[in-house]
Amino acid sequence: MWGISVGSRPRGSQPEAVRAMKMSAAQDISIGGPTLAAQAMSAGLVDECHLFLCPISIGGGLRALPATVRLDLHLLAEKTFDSGVIYLRYRLG
């Protein structure tokens, strides 16, 4: 699995750039950041979503999931850590 670093972030139509990367990848790709991830989810390009819920509130920030699209999430795995952090792995669709 590999990710999109700041230096290689797609330019222009980001969902189309992610779609092209996904079609040409020989293995799974990983994207991050709430804006790019939300665009990819809205475009139907995300197969799985991995979330870490942290038991703190900082009172601001960007949404983890897009507000403008309905996502059917199917829980594949979960793990609770001693710190209270919860890892959730979902399949979309």
Accessible surface in RSA format (square Angstrom, percent):
REM  Atomic radii and reference values for relative SASA: ProtOr
REM  Chains: A
REM  Algorithm: Lee & Richards
REM  Probe-radius: 1.40
REM  Slices: 20
REM RES _ NUM      All-atoms   Total-Side   Main-Chain    Non-polar    All polar
REM                ABS   REL    ABS   REL    ABS   REL    ABS   REL    ABS   REL
RES MET A   1   147.18  76.2  87.31  57.8  59.87 142.6  59.71  50.8  87.47 115.9
RES TRP A   2    93.38  37.5  85.36  41.3   8.01  18.8  85.46  45.6   7.92  12.8
RES GLY A   3    44.42  54.8   0.00   N/A  44.42  54.8  20.91  57.4  23.52  52.7
RES ILE A   4    28.71  16.3   2.55   1.9  26.16  63.1   2.79   2.0  25.92  70.3
RES SER A   5    68.70  58.1  58.27  77.8  10.43  24.0  53.15 113.2  15.55  21.8
RES VAL A   6   111.15  73.1 106.36  96.3   4.79  11.5 106.38  92.4   4.77  12.9
RES GLY A   7    74.65  92.1   0.00   N/A  74.65  92.1  41.23 113.2  33.41  74.8
RES SER A   8    64.52  54.5  46.62  62.2  17.90  41.2  49.09 104.5  15.43  21.6
RES ARG A   9    99.04  41.6  93.02  47.4   6.02  14.3  12.28  16.8  86.76  52.6
RES PRO A  10    10.83   7.9   0.69   0.6  10.13  36.8  10.60   8.8   0.22   1.4
RES ARG A  11   176.16  74.0 156.26  79.7  19.90  47.4  79.52 108.7  96.64  58.6
RES GLY A  12    74.10  91.4   0.00   N/A  74.10  91.4  45.08 123.7  29.02  65.0
RES SER A  13    66.50  56.2  46.01  61.4  20.49  47.2  43.99  93.7  22.51  31.5
RES GLN A  14    40.49  22.6  38.77  28.3   1.71   4.1   6.45  13.7  34.04  25.8
RES PRO A  15    34.86  25.4  34.86  31.8   0.00   0.0  34.86  28.8   0.00   0.0
RES GLU A  16    90.97  52.2  87.30  66.0   3.68   8.8  43.55  84.2  47.42  38.7
RES ALA A  17    26.92  24.7  17.83  27.5   9.09  20.7  25.50  35.9   1.42   3.8
RES VAL A  18     3.80   2.5   3.80   3.4   0.00   0.0   3.80   3.3   0.00   0.0
RES ARG A  19    89.10  37.4  89.10  45.4   0.00   0.0  37.50  51.3  51.60  31.3
RES ALA A  20    61.35  56.4  50.71  78.3  10.64  24.2  58.77  82.8   2.58   6.8
RES MET A  21    43.37  22.5  39.64  26.2   3.73   8.9  36.57  31.1   6.80   9.0
RES LYS A  22    70.34  34.3  58.48  35.9  11.86  28.2  47.52  42.8  22.81  24.3
RES MET A  23   154.33  79.9 123.28  81.6  31.05  73.9  98.57  83.8  55.76  73.9
RES SER A  24    96.05  81.2  59.73  79.7  36.32  83.7  51.10 108.8  44.95  63.0
RES ALA A  25    32.00  29.4   2.20   3.4  29.80  67.8  10.50  14.8  21.49  56.9
RES ALA A  26   113.48 104.3  65.61 101.2  47.88 108.9  77.09 108.6  36.39  96.4
RES GLN A  27   106.60  59.6  89.02  65.1  17.58  41.9  37.16  79.1  69.44  52.7
RES ASP A  28    99.51  69.7  89.87  89.4   9.64  22.8  19.16  45.1  80.35  80.1
RES ILE A  29    36.15  20.6  14.35  10.7  21.80  52.5  14.35  10.3  21.80  59.2
RES SER A  30    42.34  35.8  36.92  49.3   5.42  12.5  11.68  24.9  30.66  43.0
RES ILE A  31    40.22  22.9  16.41  12.2  23.81  57.4  18.13  13.1  22.09  59.9
RES GLY A  32    49.43  61.0   0.00   N/A  49.43  61.0  32.83  90.1  16.61  37.2
RES GLY A  33    44.71  55.1   0.00   N/A  44.71  55.1  29.00  79.6  15.71  35.2
RES PRO A  34    53.84  39.2  47.32  43.1   6.52  23.7  51.65  42.6   2.19  13.6
RES THR A  35    79.87  56.8  73.51  74.5   6.35  15.1  60.79  81.7  19.08  28.8
RES LEU A  36    12.25   6.8  10.67   7.6   1.58   4.0  10.67   7.5   1.58   4.2
RES ALA A  37    15.03  13.8  15.03  23.2   0.00   0.0  15.03  21.2   0.00   0.0
RES ALA A  38    21.33  19.6  20.63  31.8   0.70   1.6  21.20  29.9   0.13   0.3
RES GLN A  39    65.00  36.4  60.02  43.9   4.99  11.9  25.96  55.3  39.05  29.6
RES ALA A  40     0.34   0.3   0.28   0.4   0.07   0.2   0.34   0.5   0.00   0.0
RES MET A  41    15.13   7.8   9.32   6.2   5.82  13.8   9.64   8.2   5.49   7.3
RES SER A  42    57.93  49.0  31.52  42.1  26.42  60.9  27.06  57.6  30.88  43.3
RES ALA A  43    36.08  33.2   9.22  14.2  26.86  61.1  22.54  31.7  13.54  35.9
RES GLY A  44    62.41  77.0   0.00   N/A  62.41  77.0  34.70  95.2  27.71  62.1
RES LEU A  45    14.71   8.2   6.62   4.7   8.09  20.3   6.63   4.7   8.08  21.7
RES VAL A  46    26.92  17.7  14.23  12.9  12.69  30.6  17.20  14.9   9.72  26.4
RES ASP A  47    89.96  63.0  83.59  83.2   6.37  15.1  32.81  77.2  57.15  57.0
RES GLU A  48    62.83  36.1  47.75  36.1  15.08  35.9  18.65  36.1  44.18  36.1
RES CYS A  49     7.94   6.0   4.08   4.6   3.85   9.1   3.93  10.0   4.01   4.3
RES HIS A  50    85.30  46.6  60.62  42.1  24.68  63.1  50.72  52.3  34.58  40.2
RES LEU A  51    32.92  18.3  31.30  22.4   1.62   4.1  32.92  23.1   0.00   0.0
RES PHE A  52   124.69  62.4  99.26  61.5  25.43  66.2  99.26  60.2  25.43  72.8
RES LEU A  53    85.28  47.5  81.00  57.9   4.28  10.8  84.46  59.3   0.82   2.2
RES CYS A  54    73.11  55.3  52.62  58.7  20.49  48.2  15.14  38.4  57.97  62.5
RES PRO A  55    88.48  64.5  49.39  45.0  39.09 142.1  66.32  54.8  22.17 137.8
RES ILE A  56   133.65  76.1 104.31  77.7  29.34  70.7 113.93  82.0  19.72  53.5
RES SER A  57   107.97  91.2  70.56  94.2  37.41  86.2  49.37 105.1  58.60  82.1
RES ILE A  58   147.02  83.7 109.13  81.3  37.89  91.3 117.50  84.6  29.52  80.1
RES GLY A  59    75.95  93.7   0.00   N/A  75.95  93.7  38.95 106.9  37.00  82.9
RES GLY A  60    57.42  70.8   0.00   N/A  57.42  70.8  37.15 102.0  20.26  45.4
RES GLY A  61    75.60  93.2   0.00   N/A  75.60  93.2  34.25  94.0  41.35  92.6
RES LEU A  62   132.36  73.7 102.23  73.1  30.12  75.7 104.59  73.5  27.76  74.7
RES ARG A  63   161.22  67.7 145.75  74.3  15.47  36.8  65.17  89.1  96.05  58.2
RES ALA A  64    64.77  59.6  45.52  70.2  19.25  43.8  51.52  72.6  13.25  35.1
RES LEU A  65    50.37  28.0  47.44  33.9   2.93   7.4  47.68  33.5   2.69   7.2
RES PRO A  66    16.95  12.4   3.57   3.3  13.38  48.6   8.86   7.3   8.09  50.3
RES ALA A  67    68.61  63.1  31.33  48.4  37.28  84.8  34.38  48.4  34.23  90.7
RES THR A  68   130.81  93.0  92.52  93.8  38.29  91.2  83.62 112.3  47.19  71.3
RES VAL A  69    51.14  33.7  34.95  31.6  16.20  39.0  40.97  35.6  10.18  27.6
RES ARG A  70   201.10  84.4 169.88  86.6  31.21  74.3  76.00 103.9 125.10  75.8
RES LEU A  71    40.21  22.4  17.65  12.6  22.56  56.7  19.27  13.5  20.94  56.4
RES ASP A  72    64.93  45.5  57.63  57.4   7.30  17.3  14.27  33.6  50.66  50.5
RES LEU A  73    58.87  32.8  30.80  22.0  28.07  70.6  30.80  21.6  28.07  75.5
RES HIS A  74    76.06  41.6  72.16  50.2   3.90  10.0  51.87  53.5  24.19  28.2
RES LEU A  75    86.62  48.2  55.90  40.0  30.72  77.2  55.90  39.3  30.72  82.7
RES LEU A  76    75.49  42.0  41.28  29.5  34.21  86.0  45.35  31.8  30.14  81.1
RES ALA A  77    36.79  33.8  28.05  43.3   8.74  19.9  36.77  51.8   0.01   0.0
RES GLU A  78   114.73  65.9  89.91  68.0  24.82  59.1  25.25  48.8  89.47  73.1
RES LYS A  79   112.61  54.9 106.16  65.1   6.45  15.4  63.46  57.1  49.15  52.4
RES THR A  80    91.30  64.9  66.98  67.9  24.32  58.0  47.67  64.0  43.63  66.0
RES PHE A  81    76.72  38.4  69.50  43.1   7.22  18.8  73.46  44.5   3.26   9.3
RES ASP A  82   163.67 114.6 122.26 121.7  41.41  97.9  44.92 105.7 118.75 118.4
RES SER A  83    83.05  70.2  48.02  64.1  35.04  80.7  57.72 122.9  25.34  35.5
RES GLY A  84    30.03  37.0   0.00   N/A  30.03  37.0  22.98  63.1   7.04  15.8
RES VAL A  85    31.69  20.9  31.69  28.7   0.00   0.0  31.69  27.5   0.00   0.0
RES ILE A  86    59.86  34.1  59.86  44.6   0.00   0.0  59.86  43.1   0.00   0.0
RES TYR A  87    42.05  19.6  42.05  23.9   0.00   0.0  31.84  23.9  10.20  12.6
RES LEU A  88    25.64  14.3  25.64  18.3   0.00   0.0  25.64  18.0   0.00   0.0
RES ARG A  89    78.39  32.9  78.39  40.0   0.00   0.0   7.12   9.7  71.27  43.2
RES TYR A  90    40.04  18.7  40.04  22.8   0.00   0.0  11.64   8.7  28.41  35.0
RES ARG A  91   111.05  46.6 111.05  56.6   0.00   0.0  41.45  56.6  69.60  42.2
RES LEU A  92    26.56  14.8  12.11   8.7  14.45  36.3  12.23   8.6  14.33  38.6
RES GLY A  93    63.36  78.1   0.00   N/A  63.36  78.1  58.70 161.1   4.66  10.4
END  Absolute sums over single chains surface
CHAIN  1 A     6511.4       4572.6       1938.8       3785.7       2725.7
END  Absolute sums over all chains
TOTAL          6511.4       4572.6       1938.8       3785.7       2725.7
